Amino acid sequence: MQSEGSDAILPVARPPHLGTPPNLPLDMAVTKRPLLLTPGPVTIPEEVRQATARPLLYHRGPEFKHVVRRVRDGLKYLYQTREEVIVLASSGTGAMEGAVVNLCSRGDRVLVVRGGKFGERWEKIARAYGLDVVPLDVPWGEAVDPERVRRALAEQGPFRAVLLQASETSTGVAHPVREVADLTRRTDTLCVVDGITAVGVFPIPFDEWGIDCLVTGSQKALMLPPGLAFAGLSARAWQAAARADLPRFYFDFARERDCLAQDTTAWTPAISLIEGLDLVLERIREEGLDALFRRHRLAATAMRAGVRALGLSLFTGSPSDALTAIEIPDPPGASAVVKRFRDAHGMTIAGGQDQLKGRIIRLSHMGDVDRYHVVRAMTALESVMDELGFRPADGAGVAAVVASYARGATE
């Protein structure tokens, strides 16, 4: 969408999602054009990149107010909420910290689902502000059992909040957010969710599920550079924010909400990124949420079918549709696979973090990903594993990807 008074964006052809024919020739997939398949940042579509490169608007002028107005509406559509979604110039971690300081008071007890690097980040933020943290440890690679959450709420509370991930980026796990929210909505405990690799990937209907705070970031499914963070709060979360006494200044959600109501921001915004966001949200609305989630689900399902066909193992039995975490035998080891992807195939993928370093690789299918990208990634994975001595069945991974998409087309 073109902002008033800004330069026009040149049209850029882009293949329709899922439009690659089932008999995709491998020479289309084997290319050295760089491809970013990390679980954030992700590849930015060309028209979005152009939108972020427009001449700057004045952030207190009328043209930018129109942009903010559209972004407000688009974020509500994405979150499936009637509430405002706060926009911050920060990484997603800024929204996580903002959630803690806006919802909690000194000495509040919080239950932290600690099942990966980013569950541990919730804990570190909460401890930094002097909260009474009760960790609920979950083995890396497993989803939290809602029954364990229920018991903790009953036996170790009262809690101000449960802090968890919808999609644990370090392990590729999807946690049962809906079931946890069902538990907290009947109590005074808030359900606070890191959706940084979940929002825009799979359904998390904010109002319907009774989530109290949901945060995300720009460099994941929103297909933008890093630098924007978002937080949606429920009505009862706003009531908690009015009572919370932790120190805050820049991350003052109430101040931002009041400014958004006037189609402006409390502080100098990331103008270029918000212009790109305006276009991304327009594209999401045009595609529709059901189609958006289905596209990600098809990509994830196809990727995992290919992995299994190669004789490799998935790291988790509760996978997020945002990324696929794959166990790599040693030899060759995950680090060698990551390096070979980059040097021989022009693709950047991620290895494991902390205790998973050297054990897994992680391939994203967030954002502007379709059949072509999945086939190209699987072609590279087959080649890399063969080059490093694993010897997968020739063409089995790509064939499984194509067959998975064909099945998905008939659903």
C-alpha positions as CSV (number, residue, x, y, z in Angstrom):
1,M,0.0,0.0,0.0
2,Q,1.4,3.4,-0.9
3,S,1.6,6.1,1.7
4,E,0.3,9.5,0.8
5,G,3.1,11.7,-0.6
6,S,5.6,8.8,-0.8
7,D,7.4,7.5,-3.9
8,A,5.6,4.7,-5.7
9,I,6.9,1.2,-5.2
10,L,7.9,-0.5,-8.4
11,P,6.0,-3.7,-9.0
12,V,8.0,-6.8,-8.4
13,A,6.8,-10.1,-9.7
14,R,6.6,-12.8,-7.1
15,P,5.5,-16.4,-7.7
16,P,2.2,-17.2,-6.0
17,H,2.4,-19.3,-2.9
18,L,2.2,-23.0,-3.5
19,G,2.3,-22.3,-7.2
20,T,5.4,-24.3,-8.2
21,P,4.3,-27.4,-10.2
22,P,4.7,-30.8,-8.5
23,N,7.4,-31.9,-11.0
24,L,9.7,-29.0,-10.1
25,P,12.9,-29.6,-12.0
26,L,15.9,-29.9,-9.6
27,D,17.9,-27.4,-11.6
28,M,15.5,-24.7,-10.5
29,A,16.1,-25.7,-6.9
30,V,19.9,-26.0,-7.1
31,T,21.0,-22.4,-7.3
32,K,23.6,-20.3,-5.6
33,R,21.4,-17.3,-5.0
34,P,21.7,-16.6,-1.3
35,L,18.8,-17.8,0.8
36,L,18.3,-17.1,4.5
37,L,16.6,-20.0,6.3
38,T,17.4,-19.2,9.9
39,P,14.6,-18.9,12.4
40,G,15.0,-15.1,12.3
41,P,15.9,-13.0,10.6
42,V,14.2,-14.4,7.5
43,T,14.3,-13.5,3.9
44,I,12.6,-10.1,3.1
45,P,10.4,-10.0,0.0
46,E,11.7,-7.5,-2.5
47,E,8.6,-5.3,-2.4
48,V,8.9,-5.1,1.4
49,R,12.6,-4.2,1.2
50,Q,11.6,-1.4,-1.3
51,A,8.9,-0.1,1.1
52,T,11.5,0.2,3.9
53,A,13.8,2.2,1.5
54,R,11.3,5.0,0.7
55,P,12.2,8.6,1.6
56,L,11.4,9.1,5.2
57,L,8.1,10.6,6.4
58,Y,8.0,13.0,9.3
59,H,6.8,10.8,12.2
60,R,4.6,13.6,13.6
61,G,3.1,14.5,10.3
62,P,-0.3,13.6,8.8
63,E,1.0,11.1,6.3
64,F,2.6,9.0,9.0
65,K,-0.6,9.1,11.0
66,H,-2.4,7.4,8.1
67,V,0.3,4.7,8.2
68,V,-0.1,4.2,11.9
69,R,-3.8,4.0,11.6
70,R,-3.5,1.2,9.0
71,V,-0.9,-0.6,11.0
72,R,-3.2,-0.5,14.1
73,D,-6.0,-2.2,12.2
74,G,-3.7,-4.7,10.6
75,L,-2.1,-5.8,13.9
76,K,-5.6,-6.3,15.4
77,Y,-6.5,-8.5,12.4
78,L,-3.3,-10.5,12.8
79,Y,-3.7,-10.9,16.5
80,Q,-7.4,-11.6,16.2
81,T,-8.2,-9.1,18.9
82,R,-10.2,-5.9,19.6
83,E,-7.4,-4.6,21.8
84,E,-4.6,-2.3,20.8
85,V,-1.3,-4.0,19.9
86,I,1.6,-1.9,21.1
87,V,4.5,-1.2,18.7
88,L,8.0,-0.7,20.0
89,A,11.3,0.1,18.4
90,S,13.2,-2.8,19.8
91,S,13.9,-6.5,19.3
92,G,11.3,-9.0,20.6
93,T,13.2,-9.2,23.9
94,G,12.2,-5.6,24.5
95,A,8.5,-6.6,24.3
96,M,9.3,-9.5,26.7
97,E,10.8,-7.1,29.2
98,G,8.0,-4.7,28.6
99,A,5.5,-7.4,29.4
100,V,7.2,-8.1,32.8
101,V,7.5,-4.5,33.9
102,N,4.0,-3.5,32.9
103,L,2.2,-6.5,34.4
104,C,4.1,-7.2,37.6
105,S,4.9,-5.6,40.9
106,R,7.8,-6.0,43.3
107,G,7.9,-9.5,44.8
108,D,5.3,-10.9,42.6
109,R,5.6,-14.7,42.0
110,V,5.7,-15.9,38.4
111,L,5.7,-19.4,37.0
112,V,8.2,-19.7,34.1
113,V,8.0,-22.6,31.7
114,R,11.8,-23.3,31.2
115,G,12.2,-25.6,28.2
116,G,14.7,-23.9,26.0
117,K,17.0,-20.8,25.7
118,F,14.0,-18.4,25.4
119,G,12.2,-19.9,28.4
120,E,15.4,-19.2,30.3
121,R,15.2,-15.6,28.9
122,W,11.8,-15.1,30.6
123,E,13.4,-16.3,33.8
124,K,16.4,-13.9,33.5
125,I,14.1,-10.9,32.8
126,A,11.9,-11.7,35.8
127,R,14.9,-12.2,38.1
128,A,16.4,-8.9,36.9
129,Y,13.3,-7.1,38.3
130,G,13.3,-9.0,41.6
131,L,10.4,-11.2,40.9
132,D,9.9,-14.5,42.8
133,V,10.5,-17.0,40.0
134,V,9.2,-20.6,40.2
135,P,10.8,-22.5,37.2
136,L,8.8,-25.3,35.6
137,D,11.6,-27.3,34.0
138,V,10.8,-29.1,30.7
139,P,13.3,-31.3,28.9
140,W,14.6,-29.5,25.8
141,G,12.7,-30.9,22.9
142,E,9.5,-31.5,24.8
143,A,6.3,-29.5,25.2
144,V,5.1,-28.6,28.7
145,D,2.3,-30.8,30.0
146,P,-0.7,-28.6,30.9
147,E,-1.3,-30.9,33.9
148,R,2.0,-29.9,35.4
149,V,1.0,-26.2,35.0
150,R,-2.3,-26.9,36.7
151,R,-0.6,-28.6,39.6
152,A,1.9,-25.8,40.0
153,L,-0.8,-23.2,39.9
154,A,-2.7,-25.0,42.6
155,E,0.2,-26.0,44.8
156,Q,2.8,-23.2,44.5
157,G,0.7,-20.1,43.9
158,P,-0.7,-17.6,43.9
159,F,1.1,-16.4,40.8
160,R,0.9,-13.1,39.1
161,A,1.7,-14.7,35.7
162,V,2.7,-17.8,33.8
163,L,5.4,-17.0,31.3
164,L,5.9,-19.4,28.4
165,Q,6.7,-19.7,24.7
166,A,4.2,-20.5,22.0
167,S,7.1,-21.6,19.8
168,E,10.4,-22.2,21.5
169,T,12.9,-21.1,18.8
170,S,15.9,-22.9,20.3
171,T,14.2,-26.4,20.1
172,G,11.5,-26.1,17.5
173,V,8.8,-27.0,20.1
174,A,5.2,-25.7,20.1
175,H,3.8,-25.4,23.6
176,P,0.1,-25.9,24.3
177,V,-0.8,-22.2,24.8
178,R,-4.5,-22.7,24.5
179,E,-4.6,-25.3,27.3
180,V,-2.5,-23.1,29.5
181,A,-4.7,-20.1,28.9
182,D,-7.7,-22.2,29.8
183,L,-6.1,-22.8,33.1
184,T,-5.2,-19.2,33.9
185,R,-8.3,-17.5,32.7
186,R,-10.2,-19.1,35.6
187,T,-7.7,-17.6,38.1
188,D,-6.1,-14.3,38.9
189,T,-3.0,-15.4,37.0
190,L,-2.1,-13.9,33.7
191,C,-1.1,-15.9,30.7
192,V,1.9,-14.2,29.1
193,V,3.2,-15.7,25.9
194,D,6.3,-15.2,23.8
195,G,4.9,-15.6,20.2
196,I,8.0,-14.3,18.5
197,T,8.2,-17.3,16.2
198,A,4.5,-18.1,16.3
199,V,2.5,-15.0,15.4
200,G,1.7,-15.2,11.7
201,V,2.7,-18.9,11.5
202,F,-0.1,-20.8,13.2
203,P,-3.3,-19.8,14.9
204,I,-3.1,-18.0,18.3
205,P,-6.5,-16.2,18.4
206,F,-5.8,-13.8,21.2
207,D,-9.3,-12.9,22.4
208,E,-10.8,-16.3,21.8
209,W,-8.2,-18.2,23.7
210,G,-8.1,-15.7,26.6
211,I,-4.4,-14.9,26.4
212,D,-3.4,-11.9,28.5
213,C,-0.2,-10.8,26.8
214,L,1.2,-11.9,23.5
215,V,4.5,-10.5,22.1
216,T,6.3,-10.9,18.8
217,G,9.0,-9.4,16.7
218,S,9.4,-8.0,13.2
219,Q,12.1,-10.3,11.8
220,K,10.2,-13.6,11.9
221,A,6.9,-14.3,10.1
222,L,6.4,-10.5,9.5
223,M,9.3,-10.6,7.0
224,L,10.9,-7.4,8.1
225,P,14.4,-6.5,9.4
226,P,14.9,-6.7,13.1
227,G,13.9,-3.6,15.0
228,L,10.2,-3.8,15.8
229,A,8.5,-5.6,18.7
230,F,4.8,-5.9,19.4
231,A,2.7,-6.6,22.5
232,G,-1.1,-7.2,22.8
233,L,-2.8,-7.0,26.2
234,S,-6.2,-8.3,27.3
235,A,-8.6,-6.1,29.3
236,R,-7.6,-7.8,32.5
237,A,-3.9,-7.4,31.7
238,W,-4.5,-3.6,31.3
239,Q,-6.1,-3.6,34.7
240,A,-3.0,-5.3,36.1
241,A,-0.8,-2.8,34.3
242,A,-2.6,0.0,36.1
243,R,-1.6,-1.5,39.4
244,A,1.9,-2.7,38.6
245,D,4.7,-0.9,40.2
246,L,7.9,-2.1,38.5
247,P,10.0,0.8,37.1
248,R,9.5,1.6,33.4
249,F,9.9,4.6,31.1
250,Y,10.5,3.7,27.5
251,F,8.6,0.4,27.8
252,D,5.4,2.1,29.2
253,F,2.6,0.3,27.5
254,A,-0.2,2.6,28.8
255,R,1.6,5.6,27.3
256,E,2.0,3.8,24.0
257,R,-1.6,2.8,24.0
258,D,-2.8,6.3,24.6
259,C,-0.6,7.6,21.8
260,L,-1.8,4.9,19.4
261,A,-5.3,6.0,20.0
262,Q,-4.2,9.3,18.4
263,D,-2.5,7.4,15.6
264,T,1.0,8.3,16.8
265,T,3.7,6.9,19.0
266,A,5.2,7.9,22.4
267,W,8.7,8.1,21.1
268,T,10.5,8.3,17.8
269,P,9.4,5.2,15.9
270,A,11.4,3.1,13.5
271,I,9.7,4.9,10.6
272,S,11.1,2.8,7.7
273,L,10.2,-0.5,9.4
274,I,6.7,0.7,10.1
275,E,6.2,1.6,6.5
276,G,7.4,-1.9,5.6
277,L,5.0,-3.3,8.2
278,D,2.1,-1.5,6.6
279,L,2.8,-3.3,3.4
280,V,3.3,-6.7,5.1
281,L,0.0,-6.4,7.0
282,E,-1.8,-5.5,3.8
283,R,-0.4,-8.6,2.1
284,I,-1.4,-10.8,5.1
285,R,-5.0,-9.5,4.9
286,E,-5.0,-10.1,1.2
287,E,-3.8,-13.7,1.7
288,G,-6.1,-14.3,4.7
289,L,-5.2,-15.8,8.0
290,D,-6.5,-19.3,7.1
291,A,-4.4,-19.4,4.0
292,L,-1.4,-17.9,5.8
293,F,-1.5,-20.6,8.5
294,R,-2.2,-23.4,5.9
295,R,0.8,-22.3,3.8
296,H,3.1,-22.5,6.9
297,R,1.7,-25.8,7.9
298,L,2.2,-27.3,4.4
299,A,5.8,-26.1,4.4
300,A,6.5,-27.5,7.8
301,T,4.8,-30.9,7.0
302,A,6.7,-31.2,3.7
303,M,10.0,-30.3,5.3
304,R,9.6,-33.0,8.0
305,A,8.5,-35.6,5.4
306,G,11.7,-35.0,3.6
307,V,13.8,-35.2,6.7
308,R,12.3,-38.6,7.6
309,A,12.8,-39.8,4.0
310,L,16.5,-39.1,4.3
311,G,16.8,-41.2,7.4
312,L,17.3,-38.3,9.7
313,S,15.5,-37.7,13.0
314,L,13.4,-34.7,14.1
315,F,14.5,-33.3,17.4
316,T,11.0,-32.9,18.8
317,G,7.7,-34.7,18.7
318,S,5.8,-31.5,19.3
319,P,7.1,-29.3,16.4
320,S,6.3,-25.7,15.7
321,D,5.3,-24.9,12.2
322,A,7.9,-22.0,12.3
323,L,11.0,-24.2,12.0
324,T,12.2,-27.7,11.8
325,A,14.9,-28.9,14.2
326,I,16.9,-31.9,12.9
327,E,19.3,-34.1,14.8
328,I,22.6,-34.6,13.0
329,P,24.7,-37.6,13.8
330,D,28.4,-37.1,14.7
331,P,30.1,-37.4,12.3
332,P,29.5,-35.2,10.4
333,G,28.1,-33.1,13.2
334,A,25.7,-30.1,13.0
335,S,28.4,-27.5,12.7
336,A,29.8,-29.1,9.6
337,V,26.4,-29.2,8.0
338,V,25.7,-25.5,8.7
339,K,29.1,-24.6,7.2
340,R,28.5,-26.7,4.1
341,F,25.1,-25.2,3.5
342,R,26.6,-21.8,3.5
343,D,29.8,-22.4,1.6
344,A,28.5,-24.8,-1.1
345,H,24.9,-23.9,-1.5
346,G,24.6,-20.2,-0.6
347,M,22.1,-20.9,2.2
348,T,22.3,-19.8,5.8
349,I,20.7,-22.1,8.4
350,A,21.1,-22.2,12.1
351,G,22.7,-24.7,14.4
352,G,21.8,-25.5,18.0
353,Q,22.2,-23.2,21.0
354,D,23.7,-23.9,24.4
355,Q,23.3,-27.6,25.2
356,L,22.2,-28.3,21.6
357,K,25.2,-26.7,20.0
358,G,26.7,-29.2,17.5
359,R,23.7,-31.6,17.9
360,I,21.0,-30.1,15.7
361,I,20.4,-27.8,12.7
362,R,17.3,-25.6,12.4
363,L,15.6,-24.6,9.2
364,S,13.0,-21.9,9.1
365,H,9.8,-21.9,7.0
366,M,8.5,-18.6,8.3
367,G,7.4,-15.7,6.2
368,D,7.5,-15.7,2.4
369,V,8.2,-19.4,2.1
370,D,6.6,-21.7,-0.5
371,R,7.1,-25.0,-2.2
372,Y,10.1,-23.7,-4.2
373,H,12.0,-22.8,-1.1
374,V,11.3,-26.1,0.7
375,V,12.4,-28.1,-2.3
376,R,15.5,-26.0,-2.7
377,A,16.4,-26.5,1.0
378,M,15.7,-30.2,0.9
379,T,17.9,-30.6,-2.3
380,A,20.7,-28.9,-0.4
381,L,20.2,-31.0,2.7
382,E,20.4,-34.2,0.6
383,S,23.5,-33.0,-1.1
384,V,25.2,-31.8,2.1
385,M,24.6,-35.1,3.9
386,D,25.9,-37.1,1.0
387,E,29.0,-34.9,0.7
388,L,29.7,-35.3,4.4
389,G,29.4,-39.1,4.2
390,F,25.8,-39.7,5.5
391,R,24.7,-41.2,2.2
392,P,21.0,-40.6,2.1
393,A,18.9,-42.3,-0.6
394,D,19.3,-40.3,-3.8
395,G,16.3,-38.0,-4.3
396,A,14.3,-39.4,-1.4
397,G,14.0,-36.2,0.5
398,V,12.8,-34.1,-2.5
399,A,10.4,-36.8,-3.6
400,A,8.9,-36.8,-0.1
401,V,8.5,-33.0,-0.1
402,V,6.8,-33.0,-3.5
403,A,4.5,-35.9,-2.4
404,S,3.6,-34.1,0.8
405,Y,2.6,-30.9,-1.1
406,A,0.6,-33.0,-3.5
407,R,-1.3,-34.5,-0.6
408,G,-1.8,-31.1,1.0
409,A,-3.3,-29.8,-2.2
410,T,-6.1,-32.3,-1.9
411,E,-7.0,-31.5,1.7
